[in-house]
């Protein structure tokens, strides 16, 4: 499976409607996302938004960023049927 480099390596867990754009995600990426196990990118009105999610074992874990809640987040916070992607951290650099 292809991986993508930010500060850490990630693989695409889901790419709904070809929503993943590495160059655009790289432009928006900040150190803020480095602590998260998953990053959701969704498109709204032509703009990419990023949001971090965690497994329960992660020190940043809170119920609001629980990876098990990502489907609910997509349904309630993303534009209906919009393009999106989910990246999963696979190992530290």
VMD Tcl script that draws the C-alpha trace (Angstrom):
set ca {
  {0.00 0.00 0.00}
  {1.28 3.48 -0.84}
  {2.34 5.70 2.05}
  {2.57 9.47 2.30}
  {5.07 11.53 4.25}
  {4.18 14.39 6.50}
  {6.26 14.43 9.69}
  {5.20 10.79 10.06}
  {4.15 8.21 7.50}
  {0.48 7.69 6.73}
  {-1.54 5.39 4.52}
  {-4.95 6.08 3.07}
  {-7.55 4.15 5.00}
  {-10.44 5.57 2.96}
  {-10.56 7.83 -0.10}
  {-14.21 8.66 -0.74}
  {-14.85 10.14 -4.20}
  {-11.09 10.60 -4.75}
  {-10.95 13.22 -2.02}
  {-7.25 12.80 -1.22}
  {-4.96 15.51 -2.59}
  {-1.47 15.10 -1.11}
  {-0.22 18.53 -2.16}
  {-3.24 20.32 -0.69}
  {-3.07 18.29 2.55}
  {0.66 19.02 2.83}
  {-0.03 22.77 2.51}
  {-2.48 22.65 5.44}
  {-0.52 20.22 7.63}
  {0.89 21.60 10.89}
  {2.57 19.99 13.89}
  {-0.85 19.99 15.55}
  {-1.79 16.82 13.61}
  {1.37 14.88 14.50}
  {-0.09 13.54 17.76}
  {-3.18 12.06 16.14}
  {-3.48 8.47 14.89}
  {-5.89 9.41 12.09}
  {-6.53 12.55 10.09}
  {-9.78 13.20 8.24}
  {-9.72 15.59 5.31}
  {-13.05 16.76 3.91}
  {-13.91 19.19 1.13}
  {-16.45 21.95 1.59}
  {-17.04 24.72 -0.95}
  {-13.74 23.90 -2.64}
  {-11.71 24.09 0.57}
  {-10.00 21.22 2.38}
  {-10.47 20.92 6.15}
  {-8.44 18.60 8.38}
  {-9.44 17.03 11.73}
  {-7.47 14.66 13.97}
  {-8.80 11.48 15.58}
  {-7.29 9.03 18.09}
  {-7.36 5.49 19.36}
  {-8.20 5.20 23.08}
  {-4.56 4.49 23.96}
  {-3.41 7.87 22.61}
  {-2.62 10.58 25.20}
  {-4.65 13.09 23.12}
  {-7.75 10.87 23.28}
  {-11.05 12.53 24.13}
  {-14.51 11.31 23.27}
  {-14.86 14.09 20.69}
  {-11.85 12.78 18.72}
  {-12.45 9.03 19.17}
  {-11.81 7.27 15.85}
  {-14.91 5.15 16.48}
  {-16.98 8.33 16.13}
  {-15.61 9.34 12.74}
  {-18.69 8.20 10.80}
  {-20.92 10.30 13.05}
  {-18.58 13.25 12.60}
  {-18.75 12.91 8.81}
  {-22.55 12.77 8.88}
  {-22.96 15.79 11.17}
  {-20.01 18.08 10.36}
  {-19.19 17.48 6.69}
  {-21.13 18.66 3.66}
  {-23.58 16.02 2.43}
  {-21.88 13.45 0.16}
  {-18.69 15.53 -0.02}
  {-15.33 14.12 -1.00}
  {-13.16 13.09 1.95}
  {-10.26 10.89 2.99}
  {-8.98 9.25 6.15}
  {-5.24 8.87 6.75}
  {-3.87 6.41 9.30}
  {-0.46 6.91 10.93}
  {1.60 3.77 10.35}
  {4.92 4.45 12.06}
  {7.08 7.17 13.50}
  {9.90 8.55 11.40}
}
mol new
graphics top color blue
foreach p $ca { graphics top sphere $p radius 0.5 }
foreach p [lrange $ca 0 end-1] q [lrange $ca 1 end] { graphics top cylinder $p $q radius 0.2 }
display resetview
